[in-house]
């Protein structure tokens, strides 16, 4: 007579534990990837908002004062909070223009742009 042997309950439970652990690791990695994608999307939009404000200021040829100026803008279904100012440089013929963009009124900046303009 041949002896047929199957898997014991302990072996099946151990295989399920290994499978569940692997599944949790895959879900964790997928969740991290989605969070990073959302952050990168917000950062990209914030850079676009900052670039748009820079272009607006250049077209108007009116530069902000040395004090921070606050503003908001609607873009991509979100409200973006901007602040910008001019900064004196060591060269009297140049000024720096800083623009910061965040998703919260008092939040840290997601995007930061600095450009230089000829002082008049």
C-alpha positions as CSV (number, residue, x, y, z in Angstrom):
1,X,0.0,0.0,0.0
2,X,1.2,3.5,-0.8
3,X,1.0,6.1,1.8
4,X,-0.6,9.4,0.7
5,X,0.5,12.3,2.7
6,X,-0.9,15.9,2.4
7,X,0.0,19.1,4.1
8,X,-0.6,19.4,7.8
9,X,-2.6,22.2,9.3
10,X,0.6,23.8,10.7
11,X,2.2,23.9,7.2
12,X,-0.9,25.5,5.7
13,X,-1.0,28.1,8.4
14,X,2.7,28.9,8.0
15,X,2.2,29.3,4.3
16,X,-0.7,31.7,4.9
17,X,1.4,33.8,7.3
18,X,4.1,34.1,4.8
19,X,1.6,35.0,2.0
20,X,-0.1,37.6,4.3
21,X,3.3,39.2,5.2
22,X,4.3,39.5,1.6
23,X,0.9,41.0,0.8
24,X,1.3,43.6,3.6
25,X,4.8,44.5,2.2
26,X,3.3,45.0,-1.3
27,X,0.5,47.2,0.0
28,X,2.9,49.3,2.1
29,X,5.1,49.9,-1.0
30,X,2.0,50.8,-3.1
31,X,0.7,53.2,-0.4
32,X,4.1,54.9,-0.2
33,X,4.3,55.3,-4.0
34,X,0.8,56.9,-4.1
35,X,1.8,59.4,-1.3
36,X,4.9,60.3,-3.2
37,X,3.0,60.8,-6.4
38,X,0.5,63.2,-4.7
39,X,3.4,65.2,-3.1
40,X,5.2,65.5,-6.5
41,X,2.0,66.6,-8.2
42,X,1.5,69.3,-5.6
43,X,5.1,70.4,-5.9
44,X,4.9,70.6,-9.7
45,X,1.7,72.6,-9.5
46,X,3.3,74.9,-6.9
47,X,6.2,75.5,-9.2
48,X,3.8,76.3,-12.1
49,X,2.0,78.8,-9.9
50,X,5.3,80.5,-8.9
51,X,6.4,80.6,-12.5
52,X,3.1,82.1,-13.5
53,X,3.4,84.8,-10.9
54,X,6.9,85.6,-12.0
55,X,5.7,86.0,-15.6
56,X,2.9,88.3,-14.4
57,X,5.3,90.5,-12.5
58,X,7.7,90.7,-15.5
59,X,4.9,91.6,-17.8
60,X,3.6,94.3,-15.5
61,X,7.1,95.5,-14.8
62,X,6.1,96.3,-11.3
63,X,8.3,94.8,-8.6
64,X,7.2,94.1,-5.1
65,X,8.7,96.0,-2.1
66,X,11.2,94.6,0.4
67,X,8.3,93.4,2.6
68,X,6.6,90.1,2.0
69,X,3.4,90.5,-0.1
70,X,0.8,87.8,0.3
71,X,-1.7,86.6,-2.4
72,X,-3.8,83.6,-3.3
73,X,-4.4,82.0,-6.6
74,X,-6.8,79.3,-7.8
75,X,-5.1,76.6,-9.9
76,X,-5.9,73.0,-10.6
77,X,-8.8,73.0,-8.3
78,X,-6.8,74.2,-5.3
79,X,-6.1,77.4,-3.5
80,X,-2.4,78.3,-3.5
81,X,-0.9,80.8,-1.1
82,X,1.9,83.0,-2.6
83,X,4.3,85.4,-0.9
84,X,6.9,87.4,-2.7
85,X,9.4,90.2,-2.1
86,X,12.4,91.9,-3.6
87,X,15.8,91.5,-1.8
88,X,18.8,93.8,-2.1
89,X,21.9,92.2,-3.3
90,X,25.6,93.2,-3.0
91,X,25.4,94.5,-6.6
92,X,23.5,97.8,-6.6
93,X,22.3,97.2,-10.2
94,X,20.6,93.9,-9.4
95,X,17.8,92.9,-7.0
96,X,16.6,89.4,-6.2
97,X,12.9,88.5,-6.4
98,X,11.8,85.6,-4.2
99,X,8.5,83.8,-4.7
100,X,7.2,81.1,-2.3
101,X,4.1,79.0,-2.8
102,X,2.3,76.7,-0.3
103,X,-1.0,74.9,0.0
104,X,-1.7,76.3,3.5
105,X,-1.8,80.0,4.5
106,X,0.9,79.5,7.2
107,X,2.4,76.3,5.7
108,X,5.9,75.7,4.6
109,X,6.7,76.5,1.0
110,X,6.3,73.7,-1.6
111,X,8.0,75.7,-4.2
112,X,10.6,78.5,-4.1
113,X,11.8,80.6,-7.0
114,X,14.5,83.3,-7.0
115,X,15.3,85.4,-10.0
116,X,17.3,88.5,-10.5
117,X,16.1,91.8,-12.0
118,X,17.9,94.9,-13.0
119,X,17.3,97.6,-10.4
120,X,16.1,101.0,-11.8
